[in-house]
Amino acid sequence: MSEIGKTTVPRAGRGKWVLILGGSRSGKSSLAERMARERGGQDVLFLATGQALDAEMTERIHRHQADRAAFGWKTLEAPSQVGCRLEEALTGSEKVVLLDCLTLLVSNVTCALGEDAPSAEAEAKAALEIDGLINVMRNRSADLIVVSNEVGLGLVPPYKLGRVFRDALGRVNQRMAAAADEVVLMVAGLPIRLKG
């Protein structure tokens, strides 16, 4: 498990880890997909964390699935327990694992705790998710690309669950940034390199 502030996580694998942060429609996923295609071609495992909870999200997921099918990528739907699910799915032939996105993973974990979720519990559950991912990938040679929203720049949410989610995601983003070789912040489609 990485500590906030440390620059690397000890790992045996040689894969490069990249965290891509940004706001909504900043170009994060487009950059992540382009990197994955360049580095992995068709040997990419796409780790999808979204859940089809309404018609709009269902349509969005179908659209993304169709896009990925055109790339020839394998998709793993994992709204939670990503480490365990990933461990079971990896074959060793993957050149890249792309997780899109950490934001929805933390949302899934936080919302499962209910509206009165204690902040410490939400942060602990979110940390378990990212640590599970890190522990699976630390001995792999595949590159890891993780997409996440930077939600700390906006307004403070007016309801408790929103604040709990925002704080849990901020902590998890810090953990992933500490473990990553590269961190990129996307703003209006433009990449700003923060690390690496």
BALOBA-1460 file (C-alpha; in Angstrom, 3 decimals):
// residues 196
<rec num="1" residu="m" x="0.000" y="0.000" z="0.000"/>
<rec num="2" residu="s" x="1.339" y="3.416" z="-0.909"/>
<rec num="3" residu="e" x="1.441" y="6.331" z="1.456"/>
<rec num="4" residu="i" x="0.457" y="9.810" z="0.364"/>
<rec num="5" residu="g" x="3.557" y="11.764" z="-0.541"/>
<rec num="6" residu="k" x="5.693" y="8.786" z="-1.570"/>
<rec num="7" residu="t" x="6.585" y="8.900" z="-5.234"/>
<rec num="8" residu="t" x="6.566" y="5.193" z="-6.058"/>
<rec num="9" residu="v" x="5.185" y="1.831" z="-4.987"/>
<rec num="10" residu="p" x="7.689" y="-1.030" z="-4.893"/>
<rec num="11" residu="r" x="6.814" y="-3.368" z="-7.742"/>
<rec num="12" residu="a" x="8.368" y="-6.206" z="-9.639"/>
<rec num="13" residu="g" x="6.545" y="-5.539" z="-12.903"/>
<rec num="14" residu="r" x="8.035" y="-3.246" z="-15.520"/>
<rec num="15" residu="g" x="4.803" y="-1.694" z="-16.753"/>
<rec num="16" residu="k" x="4.375" y="2.058" z="-16.707"/>
<rec num="17" residu="w" x="1.523" y="3.467" z="-14.593"/>
<rec num="18" residu="v" x="-0.326" y="6.601" z="-15.716"/>
<rec num="19" residu="l" x="-3.060" y="8.559" z="-13.902"/>
<rec num="20" residu="i" x="-5.114" y="10.927" z="-16.052"/>
<rec num="21" residu="l" x="-7.150" y="13.482" z="-14.103"/>
<rec num="22" residu="g" x="-9.540" y="16.169" z="-15.251"/>
<rec num="23" residu="g" x="-13.040" y="17.549" z="-15.099"/>
<rec num="24" residu="s" x="-16.047" y="16.361" z="-17.045"/>
<rec num="25" residu="r" x="-15.515" y="16.433" z="-20.818"/>
<rec num="26" residu="s" x="-11.902" y="17.511" z="-20.376"/>
<rec num="27" residu="g" x="-10.595" y="14.840" z="-22.770"/>
<rec num="28" residu="k" x="-9.366" y="12.350" z="-20.135"/>
<rec num="29" residu="s" x="-10.905" y="9.237" z="-21.668"/>
<rec num="30" residu="s" x="-9.868" y="10.185" z="-25.191"/>
<rec num="31" residu="l" x="-6.260" y="10.598" z="-24.086"/>
<rec num="32" residu="a" x="-6.379" y="7.327" z="-22.115"/>
<rec num="33" residu="e" x="-7.770" y="5.416" z="-25.095"/>
<rec num="34" residu="r" x="-5.194" y="6.927" z="-27.442"/>
<rec num="35" residu="m" x="-2.376" y="5.955" z="-25.036"/>
<rec num="36" residu="a" x="-3.789" y="2.443" z="-24.689"/>
<rec num="37" residu="r" x="-3.993" y="1.979" z="-28.478"/>
<rec num="38" residu="e" x="-0.442" y="3.282" z="-28.950"/>
<rec num="39" residu="r" x="1.014" y="1.120" z="-26.181"/>
<rec num="40" residu="g" x="-1.121" y="-1.989" z="-26.441"/>
<rec num="41" residu="g" x="-2.786" y="-2.168" z="-29.842"/>
<rec num="42" residu="q" x="-5.480" y="-4.808" z="-29.426"/>
<rec num="43" residu="d" x="-3.863" y="-6.309" z="-26.307"/>
<rec num="44" residu="v" x="-5.798" y="-4.049" z="-23.931"/>
<rec num="45" residu="l" x="-8.045" y="-5.024" z="-21.048"/>
<rec num="46" residu="f" x="-10.588" y="-2.281" z="-20.458"/>
<rec num="47" residu="l" x="-11.745" y="-2.237" z="-16.832"/>
<rec num="48" residu="a" x="-15.177" y="-0.566" z="-16.841"/>
<rec num="49" residu="t" x="-16.644" y="0.614" z="-13.533"/>
<rec num="50" residu="g" x="-19.887" y="2.236" z="-14.723"/>
<rec num="51" residu="q" x="-23.289" y="0.799" z="-13.873"/>
<rec num="52" residu="a" x="-26.426" y="1.118" z="-15.999"/>
<rec num="53" residu="l" x="-28.701" y="2.589" z="-13.330"/>
<rec num="54" residu="d" x="-30.837" y="4.682" z="-15.691"/>
<rec num="55" residu="a" x="-31.614" y="4.986" z="-19.397"/>
<rec num="56" residu="e" x="-29.031" y="7.702" z="-20.072"/>
<rec num="57" residu="m" x="-26.230" y="5.702" z="-18.421"/>
<rec num="58" residu="t" x="-27.331" y="2.533" z="-20.221"/>
<rec num="59" residu="e" x="-27.108" y="4.308" z="-23.577"/>
<rec num="60" residu="r" x="-23.716" y="5.792" z="-22.670"/>
<rec num="61" residu="i" x="-22.347" y="2.365" z="-21.693"/>
<rec num="62" residu="h" x="-23.611" y="0.801" z="-24.947"/>
<rec num="63" residu="r" x="-21.940" y="3.573" z="-26.953"/>
<rec num="64" residu="h" x="-18.614" y="3.055" z="-25.145"/>
<rec num="65" residu="q" x="-18.855" y="-0.726" z="-25.578"/>
<rec num="66" residu="a" x="-19.318" y="-0.287" z="-29.325"/>
<rec num="67" residu="d" x="-16.305" y="2.051" z="-29.478"/>
<rec num="68" residu="r" x="-14.104" y="-0.442" z="-27.616"/>
<rec num="69" residu="a" x="-15.285" y="-3.357" z="-29.778"/>
<rec num="70" residu="a" x="-13.913" y="-1.493" z="-32.792"/>
<rec num="71" residu="f" x="-10.480" y="-1.478" z="-31.090"/>
<rec num="72" residu="g" x="-10.624" y="-5.256" z="-30.492"/>
<rec num="73" residu="w" x="-10.213" y="-4.786" z="-26.743"/>
<rec num="74" residu="k" x="-11.417" y="-7.140" z="-24.050"/>
<rec num="75" residu="t" x="-13.752" y="-5.519" z="-21.493"/>
<rec num="76" residu="l" x="-14.187" y="-6.418" z="-17.834"/>
<rec num="77" residu="e" x="-17.232" y="-4.905" z="-16.133"/>
<rec num="78" residu="a" x="-16.231" y="-4.349" z="-12.498"/>
<rec num="79" residu="p" x="-18.269" y="-1.783" z="-10.550"/>
<rec num="80" residu="s" x="-16.491" y="-2.876" z="-7.341"/>
<rec num="81" residu="q" x="-13.875" y="-5.350" z="-6.102"/>
<rec num="82" residu="v" x="-11.670" y="-4.422" z="-9.040"/>
<rec num="83" residu="g" x="-8.568" y="-6.111" z="-7.653"/>
<rec num="84" residu="c" x="-10.230" y="-9.530" z="-7.292"/>
<rec num="85" residu="r" x="-12.054" y="-9.238" z="-10.601"/>
<rec num="86" residu="l" x="-8.904" y="-8.135" z="-12.404"/>
<rec num="87" residu="e" x="-6.819" y="-10.945" z="-10.895"/>
<rec num="88" residu="e" x="-9.323" y="-13.475" z="-12.273"/>
<rec num="89" residu="a" x="-9.469" y="-11.867" z="-15.724"/>
<rec num="90" residu="l" x="-5.791" y="-11.271" z="-16.504"/>
<rec num="91" residu="t" x="-4.282" y="-13.794" z="-18.901"/>
<rec num="92" residu="g" x="-0.758" y="-12.376" z="-19.124"/>
<rec num="93" residu="s" x="-1.190" y="-11.390" z="-22.780"/>
<rec num="94" residu="e" x="-2.370" y="-7.866" z="-21.928"/>
<rec num="95" residu="k" x="0.002" y="-5.039" z="-22.738"/>
<rec num="96" residu="v" x="-2.259" y="-2.414" z="-21.141"/>
<rec num="97" residu="v" x="-4.944" y="-2.371" z="-18.457"/>
<rec num="98" residu="l" x="-7.141" y="0.729" z="-18.747"/>
<rec num="99" residu="l" x="-9.440" y="1.556" z="-15.826"/>
<rec num="100" residu="d" x="-12.137" y="4.068" z="-16.743"/>
<rec num="101" residu="c" x="-12.995" y="5.374" z="-14.343"/>
<rec num="102" residu="l" x="-11.899" y="5.633" z="-10.738"/>
<rec num="103" residu="t" x="-14.595" y="8.252" z="-10.135"/>
<rec num="104" residu="l" x="-17.421" y="5.797" z="-10.779"/>
<rec num="105" residu="l" x="-15.678" y="3.103" z="-8.743"/>
<rec num="106" residu="v" x="-15.535" y="5.398" z="-5.698"/>
<rec num="107" residu="s" x="-19.123" y="6.502" z="-6.347"/>
<rec num="108" residu="n" x="-20.263" y="2.865" z="-6.426"/>
<rec num="109" residu="v" x="-18.506" y="2.095" z="-3.145"/>
<rec num="110" residu="t" x="-19.701" y="5.284" z="-1.443"/>
<rec num="111" residu="c" x="-23.323" y="4.997" z="-2.565"/>
<rec num="112" residu="a" x="-23.459" y="1.365" z="-1.404"/>
<rec num="113" residu="l" x="-22.860" y="2.648" z="2.147"/>
<rec num="114" residu="g" x="-26.048" y="4.742" z="2.046"/>
<rec num="115" residu="e" x="-26.854" y="8.429" z="2.507"/>
<rec num="116" residu="d" x="-25.479" y="8.575" z="6.038"/>
<rec num="117" residu="a" x="-22.150" y="7.003" z="5.078"/>
<rec num="118" residu="p" x="-19.435" y="7.893" z="7.579"/>
<rec num="119" residu="s" x="-16.565" y="9.666" z="5.843"/>
<rec num="120" residu="a" x="-13.913" y="7.412" z="7.373"/>
<rec num="121" residu="e" x="-15.717" y="4.258" z="6.220"/>
<rec num="122" residu="a" x="-16.144" y="5.560" z="2.670"/>
<rec num="123" residu="e" x="-12.481" y="6.538" z="2.474"/>
<rec num="124" residu="a" x="-11.411" y="3.145" z="3.860"/>
<rec num="125" residu="k" x="-13.553" y="1.229" z="1.331"/>
<rec num="126" residu="a" x="-12.281" y="3.394" z="-1.533"/>
<rec num="127" residu="a" x="-8.682" y="2.867" z="-0.367"/>
<rec num="128" residu="l" x="-9.241" y="-0.912" z="-0.355"/>
<rec num="129" residu="e" x="-10.333" y="-0.701" z="-3.988"/>
<rec num="130" residu="i" x="-7.273" y="1.223" z="-5.154"/>
<rec num="131" residu="d" x="-4.932" y="-0.893" z="-3.049"/>
<rec num="132" residu="g" x="-6.471" y="-4.037" z="-4.548"/>
<rec num="133" residu="l" x="-5.762" y="-2.678" z="-8.034"/>
<rec num="134" residu="i" x="-2.207" y="-1.698" z="-7.090"/>
<rec num="135" residu="n" x="-1.491" y="-5.083" z="-5.495"/>
<rec num="136" residu="v" x="-2.639" y="-6.979" z="-8.593"/>
<rec num="137" residu="m" x="-0.744" y="-4.760" z="-11.030"/>
<rec num="138" residu="r" x="2.521" y="-4.347" z="-9.088"/>
<rec num="139" residu="n" x="3.874" y="-7.702" z="-10.339"/>
<rec num="140" residu="r" x="2.592" y="-7.378" z="-13.905"/>
<rec num="141" residu="s" x="4.483" y="-6.195" z="-16.948"/>
<rec num="142" residu="a" x="1.390" y="-4.559" z="-18.471"/>
<rec num="143" residu="d" x="1.033" y="-0.785" z="-18.423"/>
<rec num="144" residu="l" x="-1.754" y="0.593" z="-16.221"/>
<rec num="145" residu="i" x="-3.741" y="3.662" z="-17.254"/>
<rec num="146" residu="v" x="-6.262" y="5.030" z="-14.753"/>
<rec num="147" residu="v" x="-8.800" y="7.774" z="-15.505"/>
<rec num="148" residu="s" x="-10.319" y="9.841" z="-12.695"/>
<rec num="149" residu="n" x="-12.135" y="13.113" z="-12.189"/>
<rec num="150" residu="e" x="-10.568" y="15.976" z="-10.279"/>
<rec num="151" residu="v" x="-13.611" y="16.972" z="-8.235"/>
<rec num="152" residu="g" x="-11.898" y="19.119" z="-5.617"/>
<rec num="153" residu="l" x="-11.900" y="22.281" z="-7.730"/>
<rec num="154" residu="g" x="-15.661" y="22.814" z="-7.757"/>
<rec num="155" residu="l" x="-18.261" y="23.868" z="-5.242"/>
<rec num="156" residu="v" x="-18.591" y="22.085" z="-1.926"/>
<rec num="157" residu="p" x="-21.549" y="19.701" z="-2.374"/>
<rec num="158" residu="p" x="-24.593" y="20.870" z="-0.364"/>
<rec num="159" residu="y" x="-25.413" y="17.343" z="0.874"/>
<rec num="160" residu="k" x="-23.448" y="14.972" z="3.091"/>
<rec num="161" residu="l" x="-23.072" y="12.041" z="0.675"/>
<rec num="162" residu="g" x="-21.657" y="14.372" z="-1.971"/>
<rec num="163" residu="r" x="-19.043" y="15.677" z="0.456"/>
<rec num="164" residu="v" x="-18.175" y="12.131" z="1.596"/>
<rec num="165" residu="f" x="-17.755" y="11.057" z="-2.045"/>
<rec num="166" residu="r" x="-15.660" y="14.110" z="-2.956"/>
<rec num="167" residu="d" x="-13.317" y="13.540" z="-0.010"/>
<rec num="168" residu="a" x="-12.991" y="9.780" z="-0.644"/>
<rec num="169" residu="l" x="-12.187" y="10.370" z="-4.318"/>
<rec num="170" residu="g" x="-9.646" y="13.053" z="-3.437"/>
<rec num="171" residu="r" x="-7.839" y="10.649" z="-1.101"/>
<rec num="172" residu="v" x="-7.889" y="7.826" z="-3.666"/>
<rec num="173" residu="n" x="-6.607" y="10.156" z="-6.391"/>
<rec num="174" residu="q" x="-3.708" y="11.042" z="-4.094"/>
<rec num="175" residu="r" x="-2.934" y="7.348" z="-3.525"/>
<rec num="176" residu="m" x="-2.963" y="6.615" z="-7.241"/>
<rec num="177" residu="a" x="-0.909" y="9.723" z="-8.055"/>
<rec num="178" residu="a" x="1.723" y="8.653" z="-5.517"/>
<rec num="179" residu="a" x="1.914" y="5.185" z="-7.104"/>
<rec num="180" residu="a" x="1.894" y="6.390" z="-10.729"/>
<rec num="181" residu="d" x="4.954" y="6.983" z="-12.882"/>
<rec num="182" residu="e" x="3.096" y="9.706" z="-14.784"/>
<rec num="183" residu="v" x="0.226" y="11.995" z="-13.825"/>
<rec num="184" residu="v" x="-1.515" y="14.135" z="-16.437"/>
<rec num="185" residu="l" x="-4.170" y="16.788" z="-15.807"/>
<rec num="186" residu="m" x="-6.520" y="17.395" z="-18.744"/>
<rec num="187" residu="v" x="-7.994" y="20.886" z="-19.165"/>
<rec num="188" residu="a" x="-10.152" y="21.687" z="-22.219"/>
<rec num="189" residu="g" x="-8.600" y="18.816" z="-24.151"/>
<rec num="190" residu="l" x="-5.045" y="19.913" z="-23.358"/>
<rec num="191" residu="p" x="-2.702" y="17.716" z="-21.286"/>
<rec num="192" residu="i" x="-0.680" y="19.255" z="-18.460"/>
<rec num="193" residu="r" x="2.008" y="16.901" z="-17.180"/>
<rec num="194" residu="l" x="2.144" y="16.915" z="-13.372"/>
<rec num="195" residu="k" x="4.512" y="14.003" z="-12.830"/>
<rec num="196" residu="g" x="6.894" y="11.895" z="-14.899"/>
